Amino acid sequence: MKLWFKLGCAFLLTAVLLVQASYRIRDPDIWLYLRSGEILLTEGRILTADEFSYTFPGRRWVNHSWLSQGALAAFYLPLGIGGLFLARYLLLAGAFLLVFSAAGSKAGGAAAAVLTAAAMLAAADRFVVRPELFTFLFLAFTVFLLEKERDSGKAPLFLIPPLFLIWANLHGGFVLGLAVLIIYCAGETVMAKLGFPRPGSKTFAGEARPITGKRRRNLLLATLAAGAVAFVNPNGPAAYYYSSHIDQLRPYIYAWQPFPWGMWPHWSLPQFSFILLFALAVVFFALDWKRANLSQLAVLAVFGLAAVRATRNTIPFAFLVPTLIASRLPGVLGSKLLEGRPARVFAAAFLAAGLAIAGARAYIERDPGRSDIHAVPGFGISPFSYPLETAEFIAENRIEGRLFNSFGIGNYLTWRLWPEKRNYVDGRLSVFGLDFLLLYDHLLGNPESFPDQAGEWGFRGAVVDHPNPSNRRLLSWLETSPDWALVFFDSNSAFFLHRDHPSLPELSRFLPELLGAAAGLSPREAFARGRFLFHAGREADALPFLLAAGKGYPQSRHIETLLAGSYLKMGDLEKGLARLERAIELGGRGEWFDLVLAQGRLVEGRREEARELARKILRDDPENREALKLLGRSLMAEARLEEAGSYLRKAAEGGVSSNLALLLGEIGFRTGDYRKAIEWYGRVEPTHPEYPYALIYLGGSYVHAGRLDEGQRVFERCAREFPAYADICRYNLAEIARRRGREEEAREILETITDPAIRLR
């Protein structure tokens, strides 16, 4: 390979990796990892009991990734956030360098560059700073050793046992490496019995040689030793069977759902890249089937089937398959073609295109109302994911007493405030237990019980993250309660103090300054803060933040909608309607002025005026479906469901849109006519943005109608096809299990829900 081509490939591959992995730190668990790792490094002890909460101090904690926590802390403590980015880049670069080396030894640099770039794109969804990064590296190294041994017989297999000794203490993914070892042992043994590899089996480096009996024995001994040393960890055998219950829970966990073939128009770049790798593997193994290696074929079949059956498994597949594909290329294309100029030109073009696509995916502007606001490219920490400024405020002002905190931010508060402050709850579900988390969820749904919890646990402050919709009821209660006062907020959370707290008079002076700070924020941060203030009922305070956000995102329907609501609730109907009309335009719908005005009245809560405007429209156009729907919606808001249904059914005579089907389905559901609800919800188109909600209510209608099997199938499908709604679907699946008297199954399903506000409702 020419030097200029090597340097060019190295540059482009590095650029693709940097773009794909250059996201701000946003994983909620990283801070607990760092705090635990810091204790390991500074005090030399592995945490096995809770030291971070005041609710369950001393309760047993099974700490599975203790060594990776120490490793990540070793990067972070001297280097800060840059250390975490460095750890991510080094681990990923090491893994892909091994992929490139293994593939290059078989098919040359051009093919290896293409396959490695495709693997980078396919695995990009999991480039987060978590212990699984070590599994990516060690899995790639395992395949590298096995393929080197198969091709040359000179691989240092003695490295495998110490590799697995370390791996088993870093991350539970070591079982994937053991699976690969076992497959290779079995495959090489069977091939020896059948007389493979046959003459003519080619690699880029030359003709493949059969593995001798001695080499097979060495491989078997290395595999057995790897399996044995994996028991040497603080958890013992639990490292193997900790997740054994997954098999019976696969239907309820998003990560274990089948690859969404039917959703191909909405596939992400990694999903398209996975399909590219999968297709290449199938094609080249089919074309070279006479000389295929049984071990490789078995790995492809096992991990390919696993990836198709569970989206979680597409990531290890991406690290395994490039080497397998590369082994088939010389036999199909020939070494001369792989070495030639056309191959180099194609590789350079592919890498450049991959870099451009990856860059567009990473840096294209996002509407700040979308949930992927947390996936912000750049360096540092995402201010939307953690209570950065709120935690600093608490620390700097040395606020006395215990604090309540919501589930999603407990890990960060542990990092910033422990040991001076212990948390109320964090992400370690096994520490807090089902009963406590049920109580926590009840609190979110029934915030009037908040004083009882404050009395039981003795907290006089509360930190609640506001981007999470599950927390809005509690936030609204705290904001309107005469006993609690808002004293601080940032782009992630709000901090309240009880009015008898001695620090409240002094701390109250900070809030006016915060409310006037919209001009100094980025549009994303302004939106996050304005949305919180709007939902907290502070429309006048929200307005400057939303206006600042609108300057940065002039095409955002979300911002325009919140601005319209703010103006209307403040009594400025003209500006409110103008913003509402703009929001309608951005949403793709055009209405006449009277209809827009009627919608504005409805948003304002002046329903009778909205109905009068709608009736005026109907006098001129009796078949105006939008006016009929507006009448129906306004009556639904007053629970006048029979009247609302008459207007909506009339609107349906001219054709049933998905929006109309949703309204009619809701009426059927709320009136207990589940047969009609099933009929209407079943008519919502899969392309409609609220289709997941239709599926959820369709499943609920089946359940209320006593058709549990059909309801279960709907919820399983919804969880499989719409990951963002998987938790609420699993909650309903747990309810179905309860109706069938399967309490243990229901509890197991609830334990798989990641959002405690849904799980414990």
C-alpha positions, 0 to 999 in steps of 0.5 A, a space after each residue: 500500500 502506498 504511503 500517501 494512501 495509508 496516511 489518507 486512510 488514517 486521517 479520514 478514519 480518525 476524522 470519522 471516529 472523532 465526528 461520531 464520538 464528539 458528543 458532550 458528556 450526557 450519560 446519567 450514570 457516569 458521575 456515580 462511576 466517577 465517584 465510586 472510581 475515585 474512592 477505589 483509587 484514593 482509598 483502595 476499596 471496592 464499594 459493596 454497600 450504599 454510602 451515597 443516600 440517606 434513605 438506605 445507608 449501608 444497604 448491599 450494592 452489587 458493584 459489577 463494573 468496579 474496575 472500569 469505574 477506577 479506570 475512568 476516574 484515573 482519566 478524569 481526576 487529573 484531566 477533567 472532562 478532557 480525560 473522559 473524552 480521551 478515554 473514549 477516543 483511546 478505547 474506540 481508536 484501539 478497538 477500530 485499529 484492531 478491526 482495521 489490522 485484522 481486516 487488512 491482513 486478509 484483504 488489504 488496506 483499501 478494503 479494510 478502510 471501507 469495512 472499518 469506516 462502515 463499522 464506525 458508523 454502525 456502532 456510533 449509537 453507543 459511543 458513550 463513556 460507559 464501561 462497555 467501551 472496554 468490551 468493544 476493545 477486548 472483543 476486537 482484540 479477541 477476534 484479532 488473536 483468533 484470526 492471527 492464529 488461524 492464518 499464521 499459527 503465531 498468535 500469542 494465545 497465552 494472552 487470552 487468560 489474563 485478558 479475560 481476567 481483566 475483562 470480567 472485572 471491567 464489564 459483563 460483556 466478557 461473555 461475548 468474548 467467551 462465546 467467540 472463543 467457544 465457537 472458534 474451538 468447536 469450528 476448528 475441531 469440526 473442520 479438522 474432522 472434515 479436512 478443511 481448509 481445502 487447498 486454494 483457500 486464500 487470504 490477502 497474505 497468502 494461502 490459509 493453513 490448516 490448524 494442527 492438533 497442537 494448535 487446536 489443543 492450545 486454543 482449547 486450553 486458552 478458552 478453558 482458562 479464560 472461562 475459569 479466570 473470569 470467576 476471579 472477581 468480587 461478584 464470583 459466579 454472579 458475573 456469569 448469571 447476573 443477567 440470566 433473567 433477561 431471557 424471559 423478559 426479552 419481549 418487554 425490553 427495548 434493547 432486546 427487541 428485533 431489528 425494526 425492518 418495517 421502519 426503514 424510512 426512519 432508520 438512523 445512520 447506524 441502522 443503515 450502516 448495520 444493514 450494509 455490513 450485514 448485506 456485505 457479509 451475506 453476499 461475500 460468504 455466499 459467493 465464496 461458500 466453497 472455501 468458507 471457514 466454519 468458525 467464521 461462518 458460525 460467528 457470522 450466523 450466531 452474532 448476525 442472528 442475535 443482532 437481528 433478534 435484538 438491536 442491542 447486539 448490532 454493536 458487537 456485530 459491528 466489531 466482529 463482521 469486518 474481519 469476517 467479510 475481509 476473509 472472503 474478499 480475496 477469494 471473490 475479487 482477487 488480490 490484484 483487484 484489492 491492491 489496485 488503484 480502483 480499490 484505493 479510489 473507491 476506499 477514499 471516496 467511501 471514507 470521504 462520503 462517510 465523513 460527510 454523512 456523519 458530520 451532517 448527522 452530528 451537526 445539523 441543527 435540531 429543533 430544541 423541542 426534540 428529545 435528542 437535544 441531549 445529543 449535542 455535539 461538541 466538547 464538555 458536559 451537556 447542561 440539559 442533562 445535569 443540574 450543573 449550576 443548581 448543584 454549584 449554587 447549593 454547594 457555594 451557599 452551604 445550604 443546611 439539611 437534607 435535600 429531596 432530589 428526583 431520580 434522574 439527577 441523583 448520580 450527578 448530585 452524588 458526584 458534586 455534593 457528597 459526602 456533605 450531602 447524601 441523596 434521596 434516590 439515584 439510578 441504583 435500582 437494586 439499592 432502593 428497591 421496588 417498594 421505595 420506588 413505588 412510593 417515589 412514583 406515587 409522590 410524582 403523581 400525587 404531590 400533595 403527599 410531598 409534605 408527608 415525605 418531607 416529614 418522614 425523611 426530614 428534607 427541607 429542600 428539593 431539586 427536580 429536573 424539569 425536562 422530564 415530563 414525569 416531574 411536571 406535576 410535582 414541579 407545578 405543586 411546588 411552584 404553587 404551594 404556599 410552603 415552598 419557594 423557588 430560589 434557583 433554576 438552570 437549564 436542567 433543574 429547579 431548586 425549592 426551599 421550604 419557607 421555614 428554612 433559615 437560608 430562604 430570606 438570603 437566597 431569595 435575592 438570586 431569583 430576580 437576577 436569574 429571571 433577567 438573564 435570558 440574553 446571556 444564554 444560548 438559544 438551547 439553554 434559553 428554550 430549556 429555561 423558558 419551557 420550565 417557567 411556562 409549565 411552572 405557570 410563570 408565563 411573563 417570566 418565560 417570555 424573554 427566554 422563549 423570545 431569545 430562543 426564537 431568535 436562534 430557532 426561527 423555524 421552531 414550532 415548539 417555541 412558537 407554540 409556547 410563545 402563543 400560550 404565554 401571550 394568550 395567558 397574559 391577555 395579549 390576544 393579538 400577539 398570541 394569535 400571531 404566534 399561534 398562526 405561525 406555529 400552525 404554518 410551521 406544522 404544515 396546516 393553513 387555516 382561515 383567520 376566524 378558525 385561527 382566532 377560534 383556536 386562539 380562544 380555545 387555547 386561552 380557555 374561552 371555550 364558548 367564544 371559540 365555539 361561537 367562532 366555529 359556528 360562524 364558520 359552519 354557517 358559511 361552510 357547513 362541511 368545514 371539518 376543522 370547525 367541526 373538530 374544534 367544536 368537538 375538542 372544546 366540548 371534550 375539554 368540558 367532558 361533554 363527550 356525547 355532544 363532542 362525539 356528534 360533531 366529530 362523527 359528522 366531521 368523519 363523514 367527509 373522511 377520517 384523518 388520523 387526528 380525527 380518529 385519535 379524538 374519536 378513539 379518546 371519546 370511545 375510551 373515556 365513555 367506556 365504549 371500548 369497541 368503538 375505541 378499538 375501531 377508531 384507534 385502529 384507523 390511525 396511520 402508522 406515519 402519524 406522529 401520535 401513532 405510538 399513543 394510538 397503539 397504547 390506547 388501542 392496547 388499553 381498549 383491548 384490555 378493558 374489553 377483556 381481550 388480553 391476548 390482543 392487548 398484549 400483542 399491541 403493547 409488545 409491538 409498540 415497545 418493539 417499534 417505538 423505543 421512546 414509549 417502551 417503558 409505558 408499554 412495559 407498564 401495561 404489560 405488567 398490568 396484563 400480567 397482574 390481571 392474569 394473576 401472575 404477580 411475579 411476572 408483573 414485578 419482573 417486567 416493572 424492574 425492566 422499566 428505565 423511567 421510575 415515574 412510569 414503572 412505579 405509577 
